[in-house]
Amino acid sequence: MKGEIKQICILVDDLETAMKNYWEKFGIGPWDVRHFTPETVRDFYVRGEKVTEDFDFICAVTWEGDIEYELIQPIKGPNIYWDHLNRFGSGMHHFKIVIRDDEELAAYVKELEAKGLTVTQTGWIDNDVHYYVDSYDKLGLVLELGNGGKIGEAEEVYPSRDAVRPVEHRQNIRQIALVVDDVEKYMNNFAYYLGINDWDVRHFTPRRVRNYCVDGKPVTEDFDFICAVKWAGDMELELIQPIKGPNVYQAFLEKHGPGLHHVKDVCPDEEILKQFDRLKGDGMRITQTGWIDGDSHYYMNTEELLKMTLEFGNGGKIDPAEEVFHGGEKPTD
């Protein structure tokens, strides 16, 4: 893959409440808040048309370790965010690949266009340029590419630049996961469009997973879900396809279709338990958990607070994959 994955974006319909929840419950912030309008954005195009009418969308960003969180609320005028909000509601929208060199970035965008993807929105804010491409049907997400250029001072900082973090824990986001309905299709497409190839593929079944619980109940019936993982620089991408039995993925797939499902905060088991004790008081609960070899996973019901699912895990060692998938064929659908 060219570039680095440096940002995760969540679309929201109430930015103020979202920032408050991220800050007060998880210590994520402070947030730099900016209105993107004709006064701040130049060369703004949506679906190939230069925008000449009034527009406004609010972006709030903060760094948590070496990943940037972005919250976006559209206010008025043309943009690609309205369609996603109307179709899916608030939730994860894209991850951003940063390529620092403008010429290399532009060439990569052209390369993706030659492969059949279309730029749906682009514009410049100070020294920062962004390109969104219509990759949802192929990759299960909207892909953003940008140069990570410097932007001027934020109009507002929430809660304030010198605010004391209400939560001691700092996230260590090391995985972005999608739930899909055809894992082989998406592995191939990630290889073809982004060069992310040679996926480790495993079936998680009663033979492989121990202490497996869904919604607080031990699972005694048969189950199977496929997990395919691949590191793209410092970020692990995971594709999950539910096959049968209880899990948190099938309900997401039925409601949303294929798409971004969660991010994973990797930390020691004792720290995970500490966070559970803290979050229980806020009505948080574990919706799925289990162990695979030396690796633990815990999903929490953070959808209402964060507009996405948060996974905790210890990043433990897993035995070699049953299969390594090598793809990259041009998609036929």
Rosetta silent file (secondary structure, phi, psi, omega in degrees, C-alpha in Angstrom):
SEQUENCE: MKGEIKQICILVDDLETAMKNYWEKFGIGPWDVRHFTPETVRDFYVRGEKVTEDFDFICAVTWEGDIEYELIQPIKGPNIYWDHLNRFGSGMHHFKIVIRDDEELAAYVKELEAKGLTVTQTGWIDNDVHYYVDSYDKLGLVLELGNGGKIGEAEEVYPSRDAVRPVEHRQNIRQIALVVDDVEKYMNNFAYYLGINDWDVRHFTPRRVRNYCVDGKPVTEDFDFICAVKWAGDMELELIQPIKGPNVYQAFLEKHGPGLHHVKDVCPDEEILKQFDRLKGDGMRITQTGWIDGDSHYYMNTEELLKMTLEFGNGGKIDPAEEVFHGGEKPTD
SCORE:     score description
SCORE:     0.000 S_00000001
   1 L     0.000  136.849  174.873    0.000    0.000    0.000 S_00000001
   2 L   -81.718  142.759  177.372    1.199    3.498   -0.799 S_00000001
   3 L    79.190 -169.432 -177.819    1.159    5.984    2.064 S_00000001
   4 E  -132.295  143.720  173.774    0.068    5.484    5.669 S_00000001
   5 E   -79.764  115.490 -172.437   -3.324    5.115    7.335 S_00000001
   6 E  -125.748   -2.367 -176.758   -3.428    8.134    9.614 S_00000001
   7 E  -149.094  142.991  171.383   -7.081    8.999   10.229 S_00000001
   8 E  -120.102  130.270 -176.685  -10.404    7.407   11.160 S_00000001
   9 E  -117.133  137.200  175.731  -13.539    9.462   10.497 S_00000001
  10 E  -120.790  125.622  174.354  -16.981    9.213   12.087 S_00000001
  11 E   -84.917  137.894 -178.251  -19.938   11.121   10.657 S_00000001
  12 L  -135.678  159.050  175.050  -22.311   12.532   13.273 S_00000001
  13 L  -104.952    0.267  178.275  -25.511   14.547   13.351 S_00000001
  14 L  -148.246   88.321 -173.812  -24.643   16.249   16.654 S_00000001
  15 H   -62.999  -41.646 -176.795  -20.980   17.216   16.848 S_00000001
  16 H   -60.323  -45.375  178.879  -21.159   18.866   20.258 S_00000001
  17 H   -66.124  -40.352  179.764  -22.607   15.764   21.931 S_00000001
  18 H   -61.540  -48.296  178.836  -20.145   13.493   20.131 S_00000001
  19 H   -59.759  -41.921  179.647  -17.106   15.517   21.269 S_00000001
  20 H   -60.168  -45.310 -179.876  -18.491   15.576   24.815 S_00000001
  21 H   -65.634  -44.869  179.369  -18.907   11.778   24.874 S_00000001
  22 H   -61.037  -41.293 -177.360  -15.453   11.094   23.427 S_00000001
  23 H   -73.824  -52.333 -172.225  -13.856   13.486   25.912 S_00000001
  24 H   -72.856  -35.889 -174.904  -15.775   12.741   29.113 S_00000001
  25 H   -92.881  -27.078 -174.419  -16.094    8.956   28.766 S_00000001
  26 H  -128.085   -1.860  178.153  -12.839    8.080   26.972 S_00000001
  27 L    68.752   21.694 -178.321  -10.532   11.075   27.425 S_00000001
  28 L   -91.119  116.583 -175.438  -10.223   11.545   23.660 S_00000001
  29 L   147.965 -168.785   -5.571   -9.464   15.205   22.889 S_00000001
  30 L   -64.033  159.783 -174.464   -9.117   18.162   23.089 S_00000001
  31 E  -105.284  129.589  169.610  -10.720   18.697   19.679 S_00000001
  32 E   -84.412  123.003 -173.127   -9.716   21.296   17.087 S_00000001
  33 E  -114.627  129.025  179.610  -12.985   22.485   15.541 S_00000001
  34 E  -137.942  141.165  168.932  -13.258   24.199   12.151 S_00000001
  35 E   -90.053  126.847  175.060  -16.093   25.206    9.829 S_00000001
  36 E   -99.106  112.043 -172.585  -15.280   24.361    6.224 S_00000001
  37 L  -136.326  177.146  175.570  -16.998   27.005    4.091 S_00000001
  38 L   -58.215  -21.790  179.010  -16.300   28.950    0.880 S_00000001
  39 L   -77.679  -22.287 -175.201  -14.111   31.228    3.026 S_00000001
  40 L  -114.393  -18.685 -177.044  -11.833   28.376    4.135 S_00000001
  41 L  -113.359  131.661  176.466  -11.993   25.807    1.297 S_00000001
  42 E  -117.423  156.623 -179.825  -10.751   26.451   -2.230 S_00000001
  43 E    51.824   50.024 -176.542  -11.198   24.400   -5.407 S_00000001
  44 E   -90.864  117.781 -179.242  -14.063   22.498   -3.788 S_00000001
  45 E  -121.791  137.745  173.938  -15.626   19.911   -6.096 S_00000001
  46 E  -126.356  121.498 -178.087  -18.422   17.434   -5.338 S_00000001
  47 L    50.800   44.080  173.341  -19.076   14.632   -7.859 S_00000001
  48 L    83.591   -5.137 -178.586  -17.047   16.408  -10.496 S_00000001
  49 E  -107.760  131.265  176.210  -18.852   19.758  -10.231 S_00000001
  50 E   -68.153  131.375 -177.185  -17.213   22.864   -8.791 S_00000001
  51 L   -82.921  120.396  179.777  -19.310   24.066   -5.859 S_00000001
  52 L  -111.694  -14.623  178.628  -20.414   27.672   -6.336 S_00000001
  53 L   -87.428  172.727 -179.189  -23.247   27.793   -3.810 S_00000001
  54 L   -68.757  144.784  176.528  -22.906   28.279   -0.073 S_00000001
  55 L  -150.902  161.704  179.246  -21.800   25.286    1.989 S_00000001
  56 E  -162.475  127.326  165.799  -20.697   24.436    5.504 S_00000001
  57 E  -139.892  145.165 -175.876  -19.533   21.299    7.272 S_00000001
  58 E  -101.829  131.540  176.504  -17.834   21.148   10.652 S_00000001
  59 E  -118.730  129.483  173.917  -14.723   19.042   11.217 S_00000001
  60 E  -119.869  129.795 -177.351  -13.322   18.279   14.663 S_00000001
  61 E  -131.296  149.378  173.547   -9.974   16.464   14.878 S_00000001
  62 E  -154.706  148.957  177.286   -7.707   15.173   17.615 S_00000001
  63 E   -95.126  134.121  172.884   -4.707   12.868   17.755 S_00000001
  64 E  -123.648   98.564 -170.603   -4.780    9.770   19.941 S_00000001
  65 L    69.157 -129.009 -178.437   -1.286    8.362   19.749 S_00000001
  66 L  -105.920   21.780  173.684   -0.348    8.198   16.064 S_00000001
  67 E  -122.095  139.701  178.529   -3.909    8.025   14.708 S_00000001
  68 E   -99.093  128.805  169.640   -6.139   11.034   14.133 S_00000001
  69 E   -89.524  139.379  174.455   -9.822   10.892   14.990 S_00000001
  70 E  -130.228  132.310  172.363  -12.102   13.078   12.886 S_00000001
  71 E  -113.797  130.791 -179.081  -15.759   13.888   13.561 S_00000001
  72 E  -126.441  131.024  172.033  -17.725   15.544   10.738 S_00000001
  73 E  -123.152  115.893  175.398  -21.178   17.107   10.836 S_00000001
  74 E   -73.205  143.178 -178.988  -22.587   18.489    7.564 S_00000001
  75 E  -112.060  -52.326 -179.907  -24.552   21.733    7.964 S_00000001
  76 E  -160.927  161.148  175.950  -25.619   22.907    4.510 S_00000001
  77 L    82.158  177.185 -176.414  -24.803   22.772    0.841 S_00000001
  78 L   -69.076  138.340  169.437  -23.291   20.014   -1.343 S_00000001
  79 L  -170.505  171.066 -179.035  -20.992   17.356    0.143 S_00000001
  80 L   -88.187   -4.801 -173.496  -20.764   13.574    0.160 S_00000001
  81 H   -76.960  -32.761 -178.271  -21.648   13.258    3.851 S_00000001
  82 H   -56.595  -47.594 -176.701  -25.408   13.778    3.529 S_00000001
  83 H   -58.363  -43.651 -178.650  -25.929   10.613    1.484 S_00000001
  84 H   -65.476  -44.019  179.121  -24.041    8.465    3.975 S_00000001
  85 H   -62.804  -41.525 -179.655  -25.912    9.907    6.970 S_00000001
  86 H   -67.078  -33.605 -177.136  -29.265    9.434    5.257 S_00000001
  87 H   -81.202  -42.341 -171.481  -28.434    5.854    4.296 S_00000001
  88 H  -118.234  -15.380 -171.014  -26.713    4.602    7.455 S_00000001
  89 L    79.983 -173.867  179.896  -27.076    7.255   10.157 S_00000001
  90 L   -61.992  142.375  178.985  -24.128    8.348   12.287 S_00000001
  91 E   164.731 -176.802 -178.938  -21.147    6.021   12.139 S_00000001
  92 E   -65.559  134.939 -174.697  -17.731    5.283   10.704 S_00000001
  93 E  -114.227  -47.783 -176.156  -17.305    6.762    7.237 S_00000001
  94 E  -156.347  163.289  159.059  -13.707    6.442    6.053 S_00000001
  95 E  -115.749  157.382 -172.792  -10.085    5.999    6.831 S_00000001
  96 E  -114.451  128.885  173.198   -7.517    8.320    5.331 S_00000001
  97 E   -97.114  125.088 -178.821   -4.315    7.358    3.554 S_00000001
  98 E  -102.645  125.301  172.837   -1.698   10.102    3.773 S_00000001
  99 L  -122.882  111.772 -167.498    0.872   10.547    0.991 S_00000001
 100 L   -67.579  -33.521 -176.739    3.012   13.580    1.834 S_00000001
 101 L   -82.963  121.823 -175.049    4.264   14.402   -1.667 S_00000001
 102 H   -60.912  -40.729 -179.657    1.591   16.260   -3.683 S_00000001
 103 H   -67.218  -41.994  178.253    2.754   14.932   -7.049 S_00000001
 104 H   -64.767  -39.328  177.530    2.903   11.355   -5.806 S_00000001
 105 H   -62.220  -49.001 -179.439   -0.551   11.777   -4.253 S_00000001
 106 H   -60.940  -38.720  178.900   -2.052   13.156   -7.471 S_00000001
 107 H   -65.670  -37.488  179.702   -0.489   10.307   -9.459 S_00000001
 108 H   -68.115  -39.738  176.265   -1.962    7.742   -7.051 S_00000001
 109 H   -60.342  -43.503  177.531   -5.424    9.295   -7.392 S_00000001
 110 H   -61.290  -38.612  179.162   -5.056    9.018  -11.180 S_00000001
 111 H   -62.657  -42.357  178.531   -4.010    5.393  -10.768 S_00000001
 112 H   -67.246  -37.982  176.963   -7.182    4.645   -8.775 S_00000001
 113 H   -63.362  -38.532  178.621   -9.290    6.455  -11.369 S_00000001
 114 H   -64.758  -24.316  178.141   -7.703    4.315  -14.096 S_00000001
 115 L   -87.738   -0.031  174.002   -8.852    1.277  -12.120 S_00000001
 116 L   109.283   -1.835  176.964  -12.440    2.523  -12.203 S_00000001
 117 L   -86.856  149.693 -176.151  -12.829    4.516   -8.982 S_00000001
 118 L  -118.294  137.114  174.802  -14.185    8.060   -9.204 S_00000001
 119 E   -72.615  123.167 -177.311  -13.254   11.098   -7.114 S_00000001
 120 E  -101.875  -21.321  177.472  -16.468   12.218   -5.411 S_00000001
 121 E  -157.597  139.705  176.701  -15.160   15.189   -3.412 S_00000001
 122 E  -154.010  154.655  177.804  -11.954   17.190   -3.308 S_00000001
 123 E   179.256  166.693  179.388  -10.729   20.528   -2.027 S_00000001
 124 E  -115.001  136.701  171.326   -7.902   22.447   -0.390 S_00000001
 125 E  -125.779  107.990 -172.440   -7.837   23.895    3.122 S_00000001
 126 L    54.963 -119.861 -178.960   -4.649   25.940    3.540 S_00000001
 127 L   -96.120    9.039 -175.740   -1.875   23.454    2.622 S_00000001
 128 E  -104.678  130.840  176.370   -4.064   20.372    3.041 S_00000001
 129 E  -119.037  145.427  176.448   -5.787   18.637    0.133 S_00000001
 130 E  -130.899  146.355  173.811   -8.331   15.814    0.319 S_00000001
 131 E  -132.462  123.990  168.401   -9.740   13.401   -2.250 S_00000001
 132 E  -101.492  140.962  175.545  -12.609   11.011   -1.547 S_00000001
 133 E  -121.263  152.433 -174.171  -13.204    8.142   -3.953 S_00000001
 134 L   -82.089   68.827 -173.666  -16.375    6.076   -4.449 S_00000001
 135 L   -98.191    4.841 -173.238  -14.911    2.844   -3.110 S_00000001
 136 H   -58.171  -48.715 -176.868  -17.846    1.714   -0.936 S_00000001
 137 H   -65.047  -28.399 -177.350  -19.126   -0.995   -3.291 S_00000001
 138 H   -91.203  -37.550 -172.758  -15.607   -2.333   -3.860 S_00000001
 139 H  -116.192   -8.981 -178.890  -13.992   -1.927   -0.425 S_00000001
 140 L    80.322   11.513  179.396  -16.923   -1.534    1.984 S_00000001
 141 L  -156.958  162.547  169.024  -15.822    1.975    2.927 S_00000001
 142 E   -84.776  133.380  179.856  -15.229    5.434    1.566 S_00000001
 143 E  -102.908  130.065  172.441  -11.526    5.964    0.964 S_00000001
 144 E  -111.217  140.149  172.836   -9.914    9.332    1.570 S_00000001
 145 E  -123.995  141.406 -179.394   -6.478   10.283    0.309 S_00000001
 146 E  -158.132  170.258 -179.220   -4.646   13.418    1.383 S_00000001
 147 L   -96.168   -3.375 -179.204   -1.253   15.021    1.851 S_00000001
 148 L    63.026   30.480 -176.365   -1.621   15.682    5.579 S_00000001
 149 L   -69.574  163.056 -176.843   -0.732   19.329    4.939 S_00000001
 150 L   -73.435  133.839  176.648   -0.653   22.027    7.597 S_00000001
 151 L  -114.797  146.793 -179.351   -3.936   23.789    8.380 S_00000001
 152 L   -62.130  174.446 -177.475   -4.205   27.111   10.215 S_00000001
 153 L   -56.165  143.546  178.583   -5.246   27.491   13.836 S_00000001
 154 L   -68.028  148.137  176.741   -8.637   26.080   14.804 S_00000001
 155 L   -69.524  -29.239 -176.193  -11.523   28.485   15.320 S_00000001
 156 E  -147.919  150.043  172.867  -12.457   26.653   18.513 S_00000001
 157 E  -125.879  127.544  179.296  -10.951   24.022   20.812 S_00000001
 158 E  -114.366  131.571   -5.008  -13.211   21.723   22.824 S_00000001
 159 L   -77.158  -33.285  172.018  -13.157   21.651   25.822 S_00000001
 160 L  -172.064  160.644 -176.500   -9.978   23.801   25.879 S_00000001
 161 L   -61.967  -34.703 -175.529   -6.324   23.420   24.933 S_00000001
 162 L  -102.399   17.984 -179.758   -5.202   23.095   28.572 S_00000001
 163 L   -63.399  142.488  178.119   -8.082   20.889   29.782 S_00000001
 164 L   -83.614  127.114 -178.353   -7.098   18.104   32.181 S_00000001
 165 L   -58.919  129.473  179.805   -7.893   14.678   30.756 S_00000001
 166 L   -79.057  -11.848 -178.322  -10.800   13.114   32.661 S_00000001
 167 L  -128.783  130.358 -177.931   -9.565    9.585   31.825 S_00000001
 168 L   -72.439  -34.840 -174.797   -6.023    8.363   32.431 S_00000001
 169 L   -63.542  134.581  173.152   -6.098    5.614   29.780 S_00000001
 170 L  -110.285  130.749 -178.872   -4.642    6.492   26.362 S_00000001
 171 L   -70.034  151.959  175.070   -5.834    4.464   23.409 S_00000001
 172 L  -129.860   79.173 -174.218   -3.459    2.451   21.258 S_00000001
 173 E   -74.975  117.169 -177.375   -5.479    1.922   18.051 S_00000001
 174 E  -127.208    4.637  178.703   -3.854   -0.844   16.052 S_00000001
 175 E  -150.306  139.406  170.023   -6.710   -2.310   14.037 S_00000001
 176 E  -119.927  129.239 -173.407   -9.551   -1.130   11.799 S_00000001
 177 E  -123.559  143.747  173.811  -12.143   -3.801   10.995 S_00000001
 178 E  -118.263  143.576  168.853  -14.876   -4.248    8.425 S_00000001
 179 E   -98.787  131.545 -174.499  -17.723   -6.741    8.471 S_00000001
 180 L  -133.461  166.039  179.572  -18.364   -8.137    4.987 S_00000001
 181 L  -103.420   -4.593 -179.641  -20.586  -10.659    3.240 S_00000001
 182 L  -154.163   89.501 -170.619  -17.907  -12.147    0.977 S_00000001
 183 H   -63.808  -34.484 -179.700  -14.441  -12.079    2.487 S_00000001
 184 H   -65.495  -40.671  177.347  -12.723  -13.418   -0.635 S_00000001
 185 H   -59.004  -47.100 -175.209  -14.196  -10.636   -2.776 S_00000001
 186 H   -73.244  -35.866  174.554  -13.001   -7.915   -0.401 S_00000001
 187 H   -59.858  -44.736  179.533   -9.533   -9.412    0.078 S_00000001
 188 H   -62.548  -42.281 -177.693   -9.138   -9.471   -3.688 S_00000001
 189 H   -68.422  -38.904  175.801  -10.413   -5.904   -4.045 S_00000001
 190 H   -62.902  -36.467  177.296   -8.092   -4.527   -1.356 S_00000001
 191 H   -67.492  -44.362 -176.406   -5.239   -6.231   -3.196 S_00000001
 192 H   -68.002  -47.733 -173.961   -6.307   -4.887   -6.606 S_00000001
 193 H   -83.658  -38.012 -171.856   -7.047   -1.288   -5.643 S_00000001
 194 H  -115.841   -4.653 -179.245   -4.653   -0.674   -2.744 S_00000001
 195 L    73.393   18.346  177.769   -1.979   -3.343   -3.051 S_00000001
 196 L   -92.673  106.568 -167.331   -2.919   -4.810    0.351 S_00000001
 197 L  -135.620  174.138  178.457   -2.355   -8.505   -0.289 S_00000001
 198 L    61.641   63.129 -177.921   -1.410  -11.852    1.283 S_00000001
 199 E   -81.067  136.929  171.087   -4.113  -11.929    3.941 S_00000001
 200 E   -81.425  122.243 -173.449   -3.926  -14.354    6.881 S_00000001
 201 E  -116.988  130.843  178.811   -7.264  -16.189    6.908 S_00000001
 202 E  -138.580  142.022  167.717   -8.705  -18.143    9.848 S_00000001
 203 E   -90.938  126.490  176.146  -12.052  -19.731   10.694 S_00000001
 204 E   -99.484  111.385 -173.701  -13.001  -19.009   14.287 S_00000001
 205 L  -133.280  174.282  177.606  -14.977  -22.004   15.503 S_00000001
 206 L   -55.719  -25.751  179.097  -15.456  -23.859   18.814 S_00000001
 207 L   -70.156  -30.250 -174.917  -12.229  -25.698   18.014 S_00000001
 208 L  -100.578  -30.916 -171.390  -10.244  -22.439   17.898 S_00000001
 209 E  -106.918  129.940  176.510  -12.039  -20.063   20.289 S_00000001
 210 E  -115.044  158.247 -179.133  -12.316  -20.632   24.017 S_00000001
 211 E    52.732   43.281 -175.569  -14.403  -18.827   26.636 S_00000001
 212 E   -86.655  122.184 -179.240  -16.574  -17.463   23.825 S_00000001
 213 E  -131.651  141.706  174.870  -19.523  -15.381   25.047 S_00000001
 214 E  -127.465  127.761 -177.096  -22.073  -13.248   23.207 S_00000001
 215 L    53.683   40.148  174.608  -24.267  -10.793   25.126 S_00000001
 216 L    80.522    0.736 -177.421  -22.937  -12.145   28.394 S_00000001
 217 E  -114.897  132.776  175.215  -23.880  -15.772   27.702 S_00000001
 218 E   -60.907  136.047 -179.838  -21.441  -18.629   26.984 S_00000001
 219 L   -88.979  119.919 -178.930  -21.975  -19.955   23.465 S_00000001
 220 L  -107.363  -16.495  179.643  -22.605  -23.705   23.502 S_00000001
 221 L   -86.158  173.036 -179.916  -23.915  -24.144   19.955 S_00000001
 222 L   -69.394  145.417  176.745  -21.856  -24.400   16.789 S_00000001
 223 L  -150.807  160.699  179.291  -20.474  -21.171   15.341 S_00000001
 224 E  -161.624  127.036  166.080  -18.129  -20.001   12.624 S_00000001
 225 E  -140.206  146.170 -177.057  -16.870  -16.630   11.439 S_00000001
 226 E   -97.916  132.035  174.541  -13.960  -15.939    9.120 S_00000001
 227 E  -119.706  126.308  174.377  -11.312  -13.368   10.025 S_00000001
 228 E  -118.576  128.896 -176.888   -8.771  -12.173    7.481 S_00000001
 229 E  -129.146  149.010  176.637   -6.045   -9.819    8.678 S_00000001
 230 E  -155.483  133.322  176.149   -3.224   -7.909    7.046 S_00000001
 231 E   -80.665  132.869  173.163   -0.881   -5.217    8.340 S_00000001
 232 E  -119.355   91.380 -172.049   -0.734   -2.020    6.284 S_00000001
 233 L    67.875 -125.014 -178.651    2.197   -0.216    7.852 S_00000001
 234 L   -90.152    2.843 -176.581    1.419    0.315   11.545 S_00000001
 235 E  -118.655  131.042  175.184   -2.290   -0.485   11.173 S_00000001
 236 E   -90.287  130.499  172.420   -3.840   -3.931   10.946 S_00000001
 237 E   -99.316  139.438 -179.522   -6.856   -4.277    8.674 S_00000001
 238 E  -129.849  133.148  173.690   -9.373   -6.989    9.482 S_00000001
 239 E  -114.891  127.164 -176.421  -12.182   -8.373    7.322 S_00000001
 240 E  -122.847  127.867  175.309  -14.815  -10.454    9.134 S_00000001
 241 E  -120.381  114.650  175.591  -17.499  -12.602    7.508 S_00000001
 242 E   -72.090  140.032 -179.788  -20.062  -14.271    9.800 S_00000001
 243 E  -111.715  -53.249  179.610  -20.991  -17.805    8.707 S_00000001
 244 E  -161.408  160.796  176.648  -23.216  -19.303   11.409 S_00000001
 245 L    83.204  175.637 -176.625  -24.053  -19.188   15.086 S_00000001
 246 L   -68.084  138.577  173.749  -24.144  -16.293   17.575 S_00000001
 247 L  -170.516  170.952  179.260  -21.911  -13.256   16.998 S_00000001
 248 L   -89.431   -5.941 -170.981  -22.163   -9.444   16.889 S_00000001
 249 H   -83.740  -36.429 -174.085  -21.428   -9.270   13.159 S_00000001
 250 H   -63.136  -42.270 -179.992  -24.581  -10.689   11.593 S_00000001
 251 H   -62.802  -39.836  177.418  -26.884   -8.033   13.067 S_00000001
 252 H   -61.927  -45.076 -178.027  -24.549   -5.306   11.797 S_00000001
 253 H   -62.864  -41.948 -178.726  -24.498   -6.855    8.324 S_00000001
 254 H   -68.044  -35.865 -178.350  -28.286   -7.139    8.176 S_00000001
 255 H   -81.375  -39.206 -167.429  -28.811   -3.534    9.312 S_00000001
 256 H  -110.163  -29.280 -166.190  -25.925   -1.814    7.549 S_00000001
 257 L    81.988 -178.924  179.623  -24.566   -4.097    4.868 S_00000001
 258 L   -56.473  141.965  179.085  -20.777   -4.449    4.486 S_00000001
 259 E   172.520  177.856  177.910  -18.872   -1.666    6.175 S_00000001
 260 E   -65.153  129.338 -173.588  -16.551   -0.343    8.851 S_00000001
 261 E  -113.722  -46.338 -176.314  -17.443   -1.989   12.163 S_00000001
 262 E  -156.504  166.154  165.909  -14.857   -1.239   14.851 S_00000001
 263 E  -118.066  154.555 -174.978  -11.438   -0.072   15.875 S_00000001
 264 E  -116.848  125.980  176.428   -9.278   -2.027   18.291 S_00000001
 265 E   -97.071  112.676 -176.281   -7.479   -0.586   21.304 S_00000001
 266 E   -94.651  122.712  178.839   -4.540   -2.877   22.109 S_00000001
 267 L  -158.523  165.752 -178.016   -3.396   -2.925   25.729 S_00000001
 268 L   -61.863  154.842 -177.359   -2.470   -5.451   28.463 S_00000001
 269 H   -57.278  -38.441 -179.035   -5.225   -7.639   29.932 S_00000001
 270 H   -66.110  -33.533  176.941   -4.990   -5.967   33.333 S_00000001
 271 H   -71.082  -37.071  176.828   -5.546   -2.559   31.720 S_00000001
 272 H   -59.900  -47.509 -179.515   -8.532   -3.920   29.788 S_00000001
 273 H   -62.598  -37.082  177.349  -10.147   -5.138   33.018 S_00000001
 274 H   -61.818  -41.579  179.672   -9.478   -1.764   34.609 S_00000001
 275 H   -68.176  -36.437  177.102  -11.284   -0.024   31.745 S_00000001
 276 H   -61.520  -45.345  179.773  -14.256   -2.392   32.043 S_00000001
 277 H   -60.023  -39.133 -179.826  -14.635   -1.568   35.720 S_00000001
 278 H   -68.432  -42.670 -173.094  -14.540    2.132   34.907 S_00000001
 279 H   -80.143  -18.868  178.807  -17.000    1.955   32.008 S_00000001
 280 H   -56.941  -35.477 -179.708  -19.558   -0.263   33.771 S_00000001
 281 L   -66.779  -17.621  178.285  -20.749    2.797   35.660 S_00000001
 282 L   -99.633   15.286  177.706  -21.637    4.434   32.340 S_00000001
 283 L    81.469   10.883  178.666  -23.832    1.536   31.261 S_00000001
 284 L   -79.801  145.690  176.871  -21.180   -0.071   29.086 S_00000001
 285 L  -143.688  161.473  178.511  -21.153   -3.838   28.737 S_00000001
 286 E   -85.031  125.487 -178.987  -19.224   -6.501   26.848 S_00000001
 287 E   -97.123  -22.505  176.272  -21.194   -7.753   23.834 S_00000001
 288 E  -158.052  139.728  177.599  -18.735  -10.417   22.666 S_00000001
 289 E  -152.916  157.288  177.146  -15.538  -11.889   24.049 S_00000001
 290 E   177.168  168.308  177.995  -13.270  -14.867   23.580 S_00000001
 291 E  -118.896  135.978  173.328   -9.704  -16.115   23.407 S_00000001
 292 E  -123.421  106.070 -174.134   -7.887  -17.382   20.335 S_00000001
 293 L    55.392 -121.224 -179.053   -4.560  -18.884   21.395 S_00000001
 294 L   -92.551    7.934 -173.240   -2.843  -16.022   23.279 S_00000001
 295 E  -106.042  131.423  176.250   -5.141  -13.309   21.911 S_00000001
 296 E  -109.261  150.069  173.018   -8.158  -11.885   23.721 S_00000001
 297 E  -138.811  142.242  179.013  -10.958   -9.774   22.267 S_00000001
 298 E  -140.523  116.613  172.845  -13.717   -7.799   23.960 S_00000001
 299 E   -95.513  142.579  178.398  -16.327   -5.759   22.081 S_00000001
 300 E  -118.496  153.856 -177.735  -18.226   -3.081   23.987 S_00000001
 301 L   -83.476   66.976 -177.039  -21.628   -1.515   23.258 S_00000001
 302 L   -95.440    8.430 -173.815  -20.204    1.913   22.487 S_00000001
 303 H   -60.270  -38.298 -178.501  -22.354    2.548   19.412 S_00000001
 304 H   -70.843  -39.618 -177.548  -24.571    5.108   21.148 S_00000001
 305 H   -78.658  -47.349 -171.912  -21.666    7.021   22.695 S_00000001
 306 H  -103.876   -8.186 -175.494  -19.008    6.788   19.972 S_00000001
 307 L    62.377   27.642  173.703  -21.171    5.982   16.924 S_00000001
 308 L  -165.304  166.433  175.833  -18.982    2.918   16.391 S_00000001
 309 E   -88.926  136.372  174.719  -17.996   -0.270   18.194 S_00000001
 310 E  -107.001  129.294  174.754  -14.842   -0.220   20.300 S_00000001
 311 E  -108.123  137.394  166.906  -12.854   -3.418   20.732 S_00000001
 312 E  -105.564  143.444  175.508  -10.281   -4.005   23.441 S_00000001
 313 E  -158.263  159.224 -177.923   -7.663   -6.700   22.945 S_00000001
 314 L   -91.119   -4.189  179.971   -4.255   -7.719   24.220 S_00000001
 315 L    64.919   26.979 -176.088   -2.715   -8.183   20.768 S_00000001
 316 L   -69.274  167.183 -176.573   -1.554  -11.667   21.797 S_00000001
 317 L   -74.419  134.441  175.986    0.082  -14.230   19.544 S_00000001
 318 L  -114.903  143.526  178.964   -2.171  -16.396   17.363 S_00000001
 319 L   -58.823  159.191 -177.514   -1.067  -19.648   15.741 S_00000001
 320 L   -52.544  149.408 -177.806   -0.242  -19.533   12.007 S_00000001
 321 L   -65.471  151.285  175.569   -3.135  -18.926    9.610 S_00000001
 322 L   -69.362  -28.441 -176.289   -4.947  -21.807    7.965 S_00000001
 323 E  -150.592  146.846  169.343   -4.603  -20.015    4.635 S_00000001
 324 E  -115.151  118.527 -175.810   -2.797  -17.046    3.110 S_00000001
 325 E   -92.171  124.837  175.110   -4.901  -15.414    0.422 S_00000001
 326 L  -115.805  117.271 -177.723   -3.113  -13.850   -2.536 S_00000001
 327 L  -126.259 -148.074  179.720   -5.371  -11.874   -4.846 S_00000001
 328 L   117.156    9.022  176.373   -5.327   -8.795   -6.993 S_00000001
 329 L   -71.254  148.508  177.051   -7.451   -9.854   -9.971 S_00000001
 330 L   -63.328  126.827 -178.807   -9.497   -7.108  -11.604 S_00000001
 331 L   -61.503  145.078 -179.329  -12.997   -7.259  -10.087 S_00000001
 332 L  -100.651  -13.629 -178.939  -15.712   -8.465  -12.421 S_00000001
 333 L  -100.940    0.000    0.000  -18.704   -7.015  -10.536 S_00000001
